[in-house]
Amino acid sequence: MAITAKRKSTKAATRKTGKAPVRKAAGTRAAPKALPPPTGPVTLAEAKALVLAKQPKLTTKALRRAAVPAASPGTVGAEREKLKQERSKELARRLREYKATMAIMKKRGARRPQPKAAGKPKRGEPVPKRGESFAPLQIFAEGDSWFDYPVPFFGGGIIPRLEERLGVPILNLAKAGDEVRYMLGVEERTLLAEMFRIGCPAGGPWDVLLFSGGGNDIVDNPMALWVKDFDPSIPPAAHMHPTRFATALQLVRAGYDDLIAMRDRLSPTTHLVFQGYDFALPDGRGICHLGPWLKPTFDLRGFPTADISAAKAVVKVMLEEFAKMLNELATAPTVQNVSFINGQGTLLPQKSSWHNELHPSRSGFEAFADLFYAKLKALFPNRVV
């Protein structure tokens, strides 16, 4: 009844003026009819009224857009919970598919396919023999976008390319953008501990954990804390705040230390394989509305923009220190069953070698997959063919 009356009044107003009255958008406030005097002290409410009066009038369409509720702790929390649930479903899918695939290969035996380059034999040519059967390695991976590169139609990061070389599935728990402090935080640490404790879902302990982490911990916005203002008179290493960068690196190392201790306690026969990132190019290229991760710091610190050689040199120093830390971990006399793949220098220091500032091109990821394959072949010569 009230709605009908309201519609009649609206129609009457339209007939009288020739125009439909503009409805007030939900959540908007009209400026007070009476404004304060043009001079002299004002109250808070009067100051706000003056601000509203000076704002341009919005059209009906703009008012409707303005009526969209602003982000709040509640909506942000709900979105995070939604993302968390989606991530949980994705992990469950990967686990389910890995278990089913590995169960078949263990039951029937694993065999590598013929190389794609071989093609179909021509008439009269001998048919290539089927690949040699082998006991499949049980591998899972945790890491960042170097393992799980989610760019469409790109072919992924290292892990899917390594799977093709090995001819076995890899349970990939990696997540693009992940940091060591989160991988070894409460939630993801719990998942890693469960993987070690329960072992491979197809039975038996894991043979290998591949781990890639630390790059996201030392780049992006926090990097401005340990890079100094540009000074052409000093060498690249002198542009680093040594104590600050060492502190950031120690946090990363703490995660690796805890990972090794967890493995020793829950699955001592599982071999850990770590990797060092190649020398990224701080040229400002991002991907899929993410990044850049390096160049903003160097812009802030006044480094030359036309010639990025000075910025490249600083990045190289950072990553060399990172690789040195991992190598010390892997070769410590008290540490067993840990290997470090130092891929630094694998990629040419040119733009075509990199898909963006932080991630290799397709051929670059292929080259790193080759390094991982060679390392696993050396570690398990009878199970990698």
C-alpha positions, 0 to 999 in steps of 0.5 A: 500500500505504501509503495503504491502511494509512493509511485503515485506521488512520483508520477504526480511530480513528473507531470507537474515538473516534466522531470522525474525527481532524482532519488537520493542514493543510499548512503549519501548525504545532502549538504545542509541547506544553511551554510556557515558565514564565509569568514570566521571560526567554524564548527566541524559540522560547518567545515564538512558542510563547506566541503560538501558544498564545493564538491561537484554535483553527481549525476543519478548514475554517479550517485548510484555508483557512489552508493556501493558500500565501501570496503570494511573489515567484514567484507575484506575478511569475507573475501580472505575466507573465500580465497582461503576456501578456494585454496583449500579446494585446490590443494585437495584437488592436487592431492586427490589427483596425485594419489590416484596417478601415483597409485596406478604407476606404482601398481603397474610400473612407471615408464617414460614416454618416447621423446616428442621429437622422435615422432611417428616412425616412417614405413620400414623404420624400426619401431622404437622400444618402449621406455625402460620401466622404473620405480617412480620417485615420490616427490612433493614440492613447496614454494613460490611462483618459480614452482607454481607460475600461474600465468595462463598458456605459459606452461607453469614454472619449474614443477610441471616441466620437471614432471615431464622430464622425470615421467612421474607426478609431483605433488605441488603445494607451491603458491605464487607469491608465498614467502618463507615466513608464511610457508613455515608459519603456523598454517602452512607449517602444519601442512608440511608437518602432516606431509612428512608424518603421513608420507606419500598418499600412495604409500611409503615415505616421501623420497624428496621435498623440493623447496623454493622460497626466500625471493619474495621475502627480500624484494617488493616494498620492504626492499627499500629498507635495506637499499641506500640512496644512489651514490655513483661514487660507491660500489654496488655492495655499498648500497646495501645496509648490511645489518638490515639486509642480514636481519631480513636474511636471518628471518629467511634462514630461520625458516629453512632451519626449522624446515630441516629440523622438522624433516629430521624429526618426522621423515629423516630419509626424505631428501631436501632440495633447495634452489637459488634464484638467478640474477633478476632484472629490475627493469619494471616489468610486471605480469597480470597486474602484479609487480614490479617488485624491484624497480620501485625501490631503485626509483625511490632511492634515486638510481638511474632509470635509463641505465639499470646496470647499477640496480642490477649490480645491487640485485646481484649482490643480494641474491649472491648473499642469499645463495651463500646462505643456502649453500652454507646450510646444505653443506653444514657438517651437522646437516644430512640429506640436503642439496642446493641447486645454485642456478645463478648464471644459468640465464643470460643477463638480457631481457629475453631471458626473463618473462618479467622482473622476477620470473624466467622466460619459457626457455629459462624455466626449461633450463632450470627444470634441466638443473633439477632433473640433473640433480635428482638423477645424480641423487637417485641414479637407479630411479631416474631414467 
